[in-house]
Amino acid sequence: MGSSTPTTPTPESAHGDATRSLQPGERDHGSWAGDSWKTGGSPTWITGAYDPDLNLVYWGTGNPGPDWNGEVRMGDNLYSDSALAVNADSGELQWYFQFTPWDVHDWDAIQVPILADLEFGGEPRKLMLWANRNAFYYTLDRETGEFLVGTPFAKQTWAEGLDENGRPIRAPGKLPTPDGNIVSPAIGGGTNWWSSAYSPKTELYYVNAYDGEQKFFIREQDYRAGEQFTGGGAESVEPSAKYKSAIRALDPRNGERRWEFEIQSRSTSGLLATAGDLVFGGTVDGYFFALDAETGKELWHIAVGGRVHTAPMTYAVNGKQLVTITAGNVVFTFGLD
């Protein structure tokens, strides 16, 4: 996805052409209005991925600042909320894809990219699979950044859909307001930083999804170095347990849901897919479980007495495969027979 002529859209239509912005004098600086690039944030804070054949490093970036008051930083705000492909030797940017231009809901694109090689459109493709915090699932060509698939995987009300380039078409009346505006997904997103998974055997992508909502507010705020700079906030409408969390299996070729396994909200467990056609995950109410990767049927579970947070990991010792998780302040290790 390349860059194009800078634009300065109005708040309700801030989805103009993608542009680059770092500092004055650089190409496409106009994606940040005025001097807003100086306090624009967009840090990265989760591990990326690497393709040794292409020698490309892939990394996701955070939301722009202030988080909710986008009126002081009109434009696309590159390279916030983006996937970046960087040459591992030179550091040169090879391509980028921006998931949420002019983000005003704090939907960082800090999910770990999943790299998969599979047949797409009748030919083998090197793909990047990404369920984004904004509640849309994406399949991209990881050689070029070409947008291939985009569809909601969790409840979302902020966009009418994505255009042919993967750019969101914003729904009217969904911006933060002084009195608050209810929008899905919540700040935590349709998913967040905990890992999703992919199985080359089933050719399915697995994500821990959440169908929540929050009321988003905007307020005036001056930037002061060293202090939070959010320009608003959000509050819950209902307890998170009122909304659905579910493990969802998606087809990367079209984003269609193959199955879902509902769990207690809101789970913050990562997922692990194995060559034995299992998907491991956990729950906020203290269960660790294994699902059939093809069907989503629960095959096994155990109560571990505390919230399962982040991702399971697997490894082998003396030829035996083990799976380890943390629950509360305890580490659990299980053997696979």
C-alpha positions in Angstrom: 0.0 0.0 0.0 1.7 3.2 -1.1 1.2 6.8 -0.1 -0.6 9.5 -1.9 -1.6 13.1 -1.7 -2.0 14.4 1.8 -5.5 15.3 2.9 -7.1 17.0 5.9 -10.6 15.5 6.2 -13.4 16.6 8.5 -14.0 14.5 11.6 -16.9 12.5 10.2 -15.1 11.7 7.0 -11.6 11.3 8.2 -10.8 8.4 5.9 -9.0 10.1 3.0 -5.9 8.9 1.2 -3.1 7.2 3.2 -0.1 9.5 3.7 3.2 9.4 5.5 4.2 11.7 8.3 7.2 11.9 10.5 8.5 15.4 10.5 8.7 18.5 8.3 10.5 18.1 5.1 9.8 14.4 4.7 7.4 13.0 2.1 3.7 13.2 2.9 4.2 15.0 6.2 0.6 16.3 5.9 -1.1 13.3 7.4 -0.7 15.1 10.8 -2.4 18.5 10.9 -0.1 21.3 12.0 2.5 20.3 14.6 0.4 17.4 16.0 3.0 14.9 14.8 5.2 16.1 17.7 2.8 14.7 20.3 1.3 12.0 18.1 2.4 8.9 20.1 1.9 5.7 18.0 4.5 3.6 19.9 5.0 0.0 19.3 4.9 -2.3 22.4 4.4 -5.9 21.2 6.8 -8.3 19.4 6.6 -8.5 15.7 7.5 -11.3 13.2 10.3 -12.1 10.7 10.3 -13.8 7.3 13.9 -15.1 6.6 13.1 -15.7 2.9 12.0 -12.1 2.3 14.3 -10.7 5.0 11.4 -8.6 6.2 10.5 -7.7 9.8 6.8 -7.1 10.4 5.7 -4.9 13.3 2.4 -3.3 14.5 2.1 0.2 15.8 0.0 1.9 18.5 -2.7 4.5 18.4 -2.2 8.2 17.8 -2.3 10.7 20.6 -4.4 12.2 22.1 -6.3 9.0 22.1 -9.8 10.3 21.7 -9.6 13.9 20.6 -8.8 13.5 16.9 -9.8 17.1 16.1 -6.4 18.3 17.1 -4.6 15.9 14.8 -6.6 15.8 11.6 -5.4 13.5 8.9 -4.5 9.8 8.6 -1.8 10.1 11.3 0.7 7.8 9.8 2.2 5.4 10.8 -0.2 4.9 13.7 -2.4 1.7 13.8 -0.4 0.2 11.0 1.4 -3.0 10.0 5.0 -2.1 8.9 7.3 -4.3 6.7 10.9 -3.2 7.2 14.1 -4.6 5.5 16.0 -6.4 8.3 19.4 -5.2 7.0 18.8 -1.6 6.1 15.8 -0.7 8.2 14.1 0.7 5.1 10.3 0.6 5.0 9.2 -1.7 2.3 5.4 -1.3 2.7 2.8 -0.4 5.3 -0.9 -1.0 5.8 -2.9 1.3 8.0 -5.9 -0.5 9.7 -7.5 2.5 11.3 -6.6 5.9 9.8 -7.4 8.8 12.2 -8.1 6.5 15.1 -10.3 8.1 17.8 -11.1 5.0 19.8 -7.7 3.8 21.0 -7.5 0.7 18.8 -3.8 0.0 18.6 -2.6 -2.4 15.9 -0.2 -4.2 18.2 -1.4 -7.7 17.6 1.4 -10.2 16.7 1.4 -10.8 12.9 0.9 -14.4 11.8 2.7 -15.4 8.7 1.2 -18.2 6.6 1.9 -19.7 3.2 -1.2 -21.1 1.5 -3.0 -21.2 -1.8 -5.1 -18.1 -2.4 -7.0 -17.4 -5.5 -5.6 -20.5 -7.1 -1.9 -19.8 -6.5 0.5 -20.0 -3.6 0.8 -16.8 -1.7 2.9 -15.5 1.3 0.2 -14.1 3.6 -0.1 -12.1 6.8 -3.1 -12.9 9.0 -4.3 -10.2 11.4 -7.4 -9.9 13.6 -7.2 -6.3 14.5 -8.3 -4.5 17.7 -10.8 -2.5 15.5 -12.9 -5.8 15.2 -12.0 -6.4 11.5 -10.0 -9.5 10.3 -7.5 -8.9 7.5 -5.5 -11.1 5.1 -2.6 -9.2 3.5 0.1 -10.2 1.0 3.2 -10.0 3.1 5.5 -9.5 0.1 3.7 -6.4 -1.1 1.2 -5.3 1.6 -1.7 -5.8 -0.8 -5.1 -6.0 0.9 -6.8 -9.3 0.1 -9.5 -9.9 2.7 -11.3 -7.8 5.3 -14.4 -8.7 7.3 -15.7 -8.2 10.9 -14.8 -11.0 13.3 -16.4 -9.4 16.4 -19.2 -6.9 17.0 -18.5 -3.5 15.5 -20.6 -0.5 14.8 -18.1 2.2 13.9 -17.7 1.3 10.2 -20.0 0.5 7.3 -17.3 -1.8 5.9 -14.0 -1.6 4.1 -13.4 -0.4 0.6 -11.5 -2.3 -2.1 -8.2 -1.1 -0.6 -9.1 -2.2 3.0 -9.8 1.3 4.1 -12.6 1.7 6.6 -15.8 3.4 5.6 -16.8 5.2 8.7 -20.4 5.0 9.9 -21.9 8.4 10.7 -22.5 9.5 14.3 -19.9 7.1 15.9 -17.3 9.6 17.0 -16.6 10.3 20.7 -18.7 13.2 22.0 -18.7 15.4 25.1 -21.7 13.5 26.4 -20.5 10.1 25.3 -21.3 7.9 22.4 -21.7 4.1 22.6 -19.6 2.2 20.0 -18.4 -1.3 19.4 -15.8 -2.6 19.9 -14.7 -1.4 23.4 -11.3 0.2 24.0 -9.8 -3.2 24.5 -11.1 -4.1 21.0 -12.5 -7.1 19.3 -9.3 -8.7 20.4 -6.1 -7.3 21.8 -2.4 -8.1 22.2 -2.7 -11.7 23.3 -1.7 -14.1 20.6 -4.0 -15.6 18.0 -3.0 -18.9 16.2 -2.9 -20.6 12.8 -2.8 -24.2 11.9 -1.2 -25.1 8.5 -3.0 -28.5 8.8 -6.6 -27.1 9.1 -5.7 -23.9 7.3 -7.7 -22.0 9.9 -6.9 -18.9 11.9 -8.0 -18.8 15.6 -8.7 -15.7 17.6 -9.9 -14.9 21.1 -12.8 -12.5 20.2 -14.9 -10.1 22.3 -18.3 -8.6 21.4 -18.2 -5.6 23.7 -19.0 -1.9 23.6 -18.2 1.3 25.6 -19.3 4.9 25.8 -16.5 7.1 24.3 -16.0 10.7 25.4 -14.0 13.7 24.0 -12.6 16.6 26.0 -10.1 19.4 25.5 -6.7 18.8 26.9 -3.4 20.6 26.6 -0.2 18.6 26.1 2.2 18.6 29.1 5.4 16.5 28.8 5.4 13.5 31.1 1.6 13.5 31.7 -1.1 11.4 30.1 -2.4 13.0 27.0 -5.7 11.3 26.1 -8.2 14.0 25.2 -11.1 12.0 26.5 -11.9 8.6 27.8 -14.5 5.8 27.9 -16.7 4.1 30.4 -18.4 0.7 30.5 -22.1 0.5 29.7 -22.5 -3.0 31.2 -20.1 -5.3 33.1 -17.9 -7.2 30.6 -19.5 -10.5 31.7 -22.7 -9.3 29.9 -20.9 -9.5 26.6 -19.7 -12.5 24.7 -16.1 -13.8 24.6 -15.5 -16.7 22.2 -12.7 -18.6 20.4 -13.5 -18.2 16.7 -12.0 -20.1 13.8 -11.8 -18.1 10.6 -11.0 -19.1 7.0 -8.1 -16.8 5.9 -9.2 -16.9 2.3 -12.5 -15.1 3.0 -12.7 -14.3 6.7 -15.7 -16.5 7.2 -16.3 -18.0 10.6 -16.1 -21.8 10.6 -16.9 -22.3 14.3 -16.9 -20.6 17.7 -16.5 -21.8 21.3 -18.0 -19.4 23.8 -16.2 -18.7 27.1 -16.6 -16.5 30.1 -16.0 -12.8 29.3 -13.6 -11.1 29.1 -10.9 -13.6 28.5 -7.3 -12.4 28.0 -5.8 -15.8 27.1 -3.7 -16.3 24.0 -4.2 -19.4 21.8 -2.0 -22.2 20.7 -2.6 -24.5 17.7 -0.7 -27.8 17.5 0.1 -30.4 14.8 -2.1 -32.8 16.7 -5.2 -30.7 15.7 -5.7 -29.1 19.1 -6.3 -25.5 20.0 -5.4 -24.6 23.6 -6.8 -21.5 25.4 -7.9 -20.3 28.8 -10.6 -18.3 30.6 -10.9 -15.5 33.0 -12.7 -17.8 35.5 -9.8 -20.2 35.8 -10.1 -23.0 33.2 -7.5 -24.3 30.7 -8.9 -26.2 27.8 -8.2 -28.0 24.5 -10.5 -27.8 21.5 -10.7 -29.9 18.3 -9.0 -27.6 15.7 -11.4 -28.7 12.9 -14.7 -28.4 14.7 -14.2 -26.4 17.9 -15.5 -29.2 20.1 -14.2 -29.2 23.6 -12.0 -32.2 24.2 -10.5 -31.5 27.6 -10.4 -28.9 30.4 -9.1 -28.4 33.8 -9.7 -25.9 36.6 -6.5 -24.1 37.4 -7.8 -21.8 40.1 -7.0 -18.5 38.6 -7.3 -16.4 35.5 -5.4 -17.7 32.5 -3.6 -14.6 31.1 -1.6 -14.3 27.9 -0.6 -17.3 25.8 0.1 -21.0 26.3 3.6 -22.1 25.1 4.7 -25.5 23.9 8.1 -27.2 23.7 9.7 -30.7 23.9 11.9 -32.2 26.6 13.4 -35.7 26.1 11.0 -36.2 23.2 7.8 -35.4 25.1 5.7 -32.4 24.1 4.8 -30.1 27.0 2.4 -27.2 27.3 2.9 -24.5 29.9 0.6 -21.7 31.1 0.4 -19.3 34.0 -2.8 -18.9 36.0 -2.8 -16.3 38.8 0.8 -16.5 40.2 1.2 -20.3 39.4 2.9 -21.9 36.5 1.3 -25.1 35.2 2.9 -27.6 32.8 1.0 -30.4 31.0 2.3 -33.3 28.9 0.7 -34.3 25.6 0.3 -38.1 25.1 
